[in-house]
Amino acid sequence: MLLPAATTLLAGFLLGYAVAGRGTGASEQELPSDLLAWERAVAEALELRPAQRDDLRILLFHYQNERQRLLHRHLAEADEDWAALDQRFEDLLQTRILDNGQQMLAADLSRPRPVVDAAPPR
């Protein structure tokens, strides 16, 4: 009973070590090229030890996640700004450039239309 348990434990450690070793190479490719280049340059310039390089890579993954979160938040805010800009543009077009007949045509163009004909009743 003790021998199979020890063998299973040892196999688990070896498998975990092998997966962790391969995971570093795979996770390196998940970082954007700018962060990978920065990581390599800093590691060489500061002569980082392997453990320090691993810690730096982990830090860069957290940094990348924060960068993505900020980008998504600002893009969501920009959506509102773009919608307001579009509305101002349309208002200025209607009031400053188009005459009455063109305003009616523009209103007709912005009216929603069905994409597909309605299905006949069954």
C-alpha positions as CSV (number, residue, x, y, z in Angstrom):
1,M,0.0,0.0,0.0
2,L,2.8,2.4,0.8
3,L,4.7,1.7,-2.4
4,P,1.8,2.6,-4.8
5,A,1.0,5.7,-2.7
6,A,4.7,6.9,-2.9
7,T,4.8,6.1,-6.6
8,T,1.6,8.1,-7.2
9,L,3.0,11.0,-5.1
10,L,6.3,11.0,-7.0
11,A,4.5,10.8,-10.4
12,G,2.3,13.7,-9.4
13,F,5.4,15.8,-8.5
14,L,7.2,15.0,-11.7
15,L,4.1,15.7,-13.8
16,G,3.5,19.0,-12.0
17,Y,7.1,20.0,-12.6
18,A,6.9,19.1,-16.3
19,V,3.7,21.0,-16.8
20,A,5.0,24.0,-14.9
21,G,8.2,24.0,-17.1
22,R,6.2,23.8,-20.3
23,G,3.7,26.4,-19.0
24,T,6.3,29.1,-18.7
25,G,7.1,28.8,-22.4
26,A,3.4,28.8,-23.4
27,S,2.6,31.7,-21.1
28,E,5.4,33.7,-22.5
29,Q,3.7,33.8,-25.8
30,E,0.5,35.1,-24.2
31,L,2.2,38.4,-23.4
32,P,2.2,41.0,-26.1
33,S,5.3,41.6,-28.0
34,D,6.1,45.0,-26.4
35,L,6.1,43.4,-22.9
36,L,8.1,40.4,-24.0
37,A,10.7,42.7,-25.5
38,W,10.8,44.8,-22.4
39,E,11.1,41.8,-20.2
40,R,14.0,40.4,-22.2
41,A,15.8,43.8,-22.2
42,V,15.4,44.3,-18.5
43,A,16.4,40.8,-17.6
44,E,19.6,41.1,-19.7
45,A,20.4,44.6,-18.5
46,L,19.9,43.9,-14.8
47,E,21.3,40.3,-15.1
48,L,18.2,38.8,-13.4
49,R,18.4,35.3,-12.0
50,P,15.9,32.7,-13.4
51,A,13.7,33.0,-10.3
52,Q,13.6,36.8,-10.7
53,R,12.8,36.5,-14.4
54,D,9.9,34.2,-13.5
55,D,8.6,36.7,-10.9
56,L,9.0,39.5,-13.5
57,R,7.0,37.6,-16.0
58,I,4.2,37.0,-13.4
59,L,4.2,40.7,-12.6
60,L,4.0,41.5,-16.4
61,F,1.0,39.2,-16.7
62,H,-0.8,41.2,-13.9
63,Y,0.3,44.4,-15.5
64,Q,-1.1,43.2,-18.9
65,N,-4.4,42.3,-17.2
66,E,-4.7,45.8,-15.7
67,R,-3.8,47.4,-19.0
68,Q,-6.6,45.4,-20.7
69,R,-9.1,46.3,-18.0
70,L,-8.3,50.0,-18.3
71,L,-8.5,49.9,-22.1
72,H,-11.9,48.2,-22.0
73,R,-13.2,50.8,-19.4
74,H,-12.0,53.7,-21.5
75,L,-13.4,52.2,-24.7
76,A,-16.8,51.9,-23.0
77,E,-16.5,55.6,-21.9
78,A,-15.5,56.5,-25.5
79,D,-18.6,54.8,-26.8
80,E,-20.7,57.3,-25.0
81,D,-18.6,60.2,-26.3
82,W,-18.8,58.9,-29.9
83,A,-22.6,58.6,-29.6
84,A,-22.7,62.2,-28.4
85,L,-20.4,63.4,-31.2
86,D,-22.5,61.6,-33.8
87,Q,-25.7,63.3,-32.4
88,R,-24.0,66.7,-32.5
89,F,-22.8,66.1,-36.0
90,E,-26.3,65.1,-37.2
91,D,-27.9,68.1,-35.4
92,L,-25.5,70.5,-37.1
93,L,-26.0,68.8,-40.5
94,Q,-29.8,69.2,-40.0
95,T,-29.8,72.8,-38.8
96,R,-26.8,74.4,-40.5
97,I,-26.4,72.7,-43.9
98,L,-29.6,71.0,-45.1
99,D,-32.7,72.9,-46.4
100,N,-36.3,71.9,-45.5
101,G,-36.6,69.4,-48.4
102,Q,-33.2,67.8,-47.7
103,Q,-34.1,67.6,-44.0
104,M,-37.2,65.5,-44.9
105,L,-35.1,63.3,-47.1
106,A,-32.5,62.9,-44.3
107,A,-35.3,62.0,-41.9
108,D,-36.5,59.4,-44.3
109,L,-33.0,57.9,-44.7
110,S,-32.7,57.6,-40.9
111,R,-36.1,55.9,-40.5
112,P,-35.6,52.2,-39.7
113,R,-36.5,49.7,-42.4
114,P,-37.2,46.0,-42.2
115,V,-34.2,43.9,-43.4
116,V,-36.3,41.0,-44.4
117,D,-39.9,41.0,-45.6
118,A,-42.5,39.9,-43.1
119,A,-43.4,36.2,-43.4
120,P,-46.9,35.6,-44.7
121,P,-49.3,34.4,-42.1
122,R,-49.8,30.6,-41.9
